[in-house]
Amino acid sequence: MDELLKDLHYSLRTFLRSPGFTLTAVAALALGIGANTAIFSVINTVLLKPLNYPEPDRLVAMMNIAPEESDPAASQAKFNAWRAQTSVIQDLAAYRNGVVNLTGNDKPEQVPSLQVSESFFRLFGVTPILGRSFTKEEDLPKGGNVVILGNGLWKRRYGADPTMIGKTVNISGDAFNVVGVLGPTADKSLDPVPDIIQPFQIDPQSTEQGHYFRATGRLKPGVSLSQADAQMKVAAAEFVRRYPGALGQKGTFGIALLQEQQVRDVRPSLLILAGAVMFVLLIACANVANLLLVRASTRRREMAIRVAVGAGRGRIIRQLLTESVVLALVSGVVGLALGTLGIKALLAASPGNIPRIGAEGAAVELDWRVLLFTFGVALLTGVLFGLIPALESARTDLNSSLKESSGRSGSGFRQNKARSLLVVIETALALVLLIGSALLIRTFVALRSVKPGYDTHNVLTMRMSLSGDKYLKTAGVQQVLRDGLERLRAVPGVESASATCCVPLEGGYGLPFTISGRPLTDGPYHGGGGWQTISPGFFDVFKIPVVKGRVFTDRDDAAGQPVVVINESMAKKYWKDSDPLRDQLVIGRNVIVGFKDPPRQIIGVVGDVRDSGLNRDPNPAMYIPNAQVDDAINALNVRLTPVAWVMRTRGEPHSVSAAVQEELRQASGGLPVARIRTMEEIVVRSTAREDFNMLLLTIFGCSALVLAAIGIYGLMAYTVQQRTQEIGIRMALGAESGALRNMVVGQGLVLALVGITIGLGAAYGLTRLLTTILFQVKPLDPMAFTAVPVVLTLVALAAIWFPATRATKIDPVTALRCE
């Protein structure tokens, strides 16, 4: 212990005597450690931390398994089938997020809501601080109008009234009895945080097949994931016997750990970013190792003297490793502070759709895992970058070191093998990062060049919840839509207006269909596609071209012939050699209870729209007039999705926002609007995750490029310094300055090209990991694999050129006197 304390004391004194070296090394390492800390903090929150629920390792999401994809969507019929599997699953809960209108005073408000089944509270450990949760009776159809208030709403709107239990609140004009109030800790369990919680009230006998919520349960004690999954396959077979064709071809049920299901979309990109930032740290380590090797060369005589007076080589190695670890731990402390700031910067730039990080990243924090990771990385890097210099110093030949001067501790690349190897590694790692960032930049450009099928310029959108008994009938909804659109079209600055269930890029519905008169060959339907309700003027607002036939007019109302418009993808897929305008569609029959949509005449074909993402090809789509929606599906529609008002403006969209909101309030009797966004804002938000990945990897790649350039420059500058005598002799013997410069440049370029060659091989294998986040770019993109090595070579050449030029300016007389 005494010897260790002596080593620590000596290390600190040594670093204090060399402040320039110490600050340079700490800065390089701290940046690498800080970046790793910031990224790991997010990974820790999203991927590593257990869910904030009771027995999180037993929570499972109910899944629909199909050959092409798996998803967690649930229907009432499926929920009832899953709920019956009590031998393997308990506390199965249904839940869905939505919005409702709080009315009853001068300030109506649209607030986030959560609809849950009675078992939700037991499953997720959410307990009201006032009142109670829902009863089984209240969770049945016609179980009564009861609600639980979120803690935020209780404080904001009702002043944290402790007597709120038993009072009523108005939701879309209907009175609901308050039976409970959630505590503030519920905000950590529920994402997004709701203001209003209502009972789901699923009919136990329901046969409804519409998918619009999710279901989660808990494995029973002693039941494994594989056992439960096998039982769900048995349940799927029974479900298909009861509802033929309901699961499609080769469809079945399955389960997945809830945490795995929640993060499956972001896991690949987070792990890629983690790998990238680790590369940056390795490059920083290589730079510091090079600094230590240079420093060790100046301490050769010191080490030789210590060996001469009795210090063993193991003692020398331990002293030098102690210095490296001290340097790394100091860097770890600074890196932790930088990482804390980096977390804030990271979350400020984040796309906002990363699960489990909470509102504005509130769930991301420095816990024991992050602290352990940071100092573990610091300790590991200390050993990593200190080991090579320590071993080099321990191999010092005693006699030669005592005879030579401090200024000539080695020359050329043969004497600098370790430093050369580190530069090669730096260059290779930098190339991999730069190619990865180049691929994501190409994805960014490709996404921006995609033609979405609609014009996003000067389009304003906003949402209005029409929940309430008077909107359960299509006629009630249509009256508000008709009056609202008349008012909107009269607002100065509004060019055209419409209403729809689904704005492009914000999600939508899908329904199966049959083509009247065409025989069925496989299952109960001919196919399926997107299903969207719209009002006349929708295609004008978005400037979606009409390819064939016509689109809806005001005459396509409840009294008119049932009609439908389809897109080009659907026409090409199902009418390859015929005219779709001659046929009729029967949409969604037997999917929604009570839904009896009549055969609809296809009256038009419109251009394709990338409504599920700019990086996804258009799917078949069907458009239905709002005025002709069946009452049963209208009741479900208004319950699930606020109506979207969309309008094209003559100028900047937000300039008409205030006037539009006022007109809609008057048309709806005072209902509020929310989520006021331009279409351009929606497009930017839809690509935010890809932009985030590109931004971070580009920052890491550029950091790696700078660090690699510094490493190459440092090695060449040191080499020129060490070879001063040799260069002086060459010049005294008549060597031309150009030849000397070319000699230094050639030796430096050899190292850079070796690193680039190794990096190309590594990038060839590693860039395949980016496949899932690339768009219209191949992992082996020729442009990236050509341009990046050229750029890196030019940067390396620039880093080599300055030391090489300095070599040509050495005075031969001074060089010959140099020791």
Secondary structure, DSSP 8 states (H G I E B T S, - for coil): -HHHHHHHHHHHHHHHH-HHHHHHHHHHHHHHHHHHHHHHHHHIIIIIS--SSSSGGGEEEEEEE-SS-EE-EE-HHHHHHHHT-TTTEEEEEEEEEEEEEEESSSS-EEEEEEEE-TTHHHHHT--EEEE----TTTTSTT---EEEE-HHHHHHHHTT-TT-TT-EEEETTEEEEEEEEE-GGGGGT-SS--SEEEE----TT-------EEEEEEE-TT--HHHHHHHHHHHHHHHHHHSTTTT-TT-EEEEEEHHHHHHTTTHHHHHHHHHHHHHHHHHHHHHHHHHHHHHHHHTHHHHHHHHHTT--HHHHHHHHHHHHHHHHHHHHHHHHHHHHHHHHHHHHHS-S--TTS-GGGTT----HHHHHHHHHHHHHHHHHHHHHHHHHHHT--HHHHHHS-TT-S--TTTTTHHHHHHHHHHHHHHHHHHHHHHHHHHHHHHHHH---SS--TTEEEEEE---SGGGSSHHHHHHHHHHHHHHHHTSTTEEEEEEES--TTS--EEEEEEETT----SSS-SEEEEEEEE-TTHHHHHT--EEEE----TTSSTTS--EEEEEHHHHHHH-TTS-GGG-EEEESTTTSTT-----EEEEEEE-----S-TTS----EEEEEGGG--HHHHHHHHHH--EEEEEEESS-GGGGHHHHHHHHHHHHTS---EEEEEHHHHHHHHTHHHHHHHHHHHHHHHHHHHHHHHHHHHHHHHHHHHTHHHHHHHHHTT--HHHHHHHHHHHHHHHHHHHHHHHHHHHHHHGGGGGGG-SS--TT-HHHHHHHHHHHHHHHHHHHHHHHHHHHT--HHHHHH--
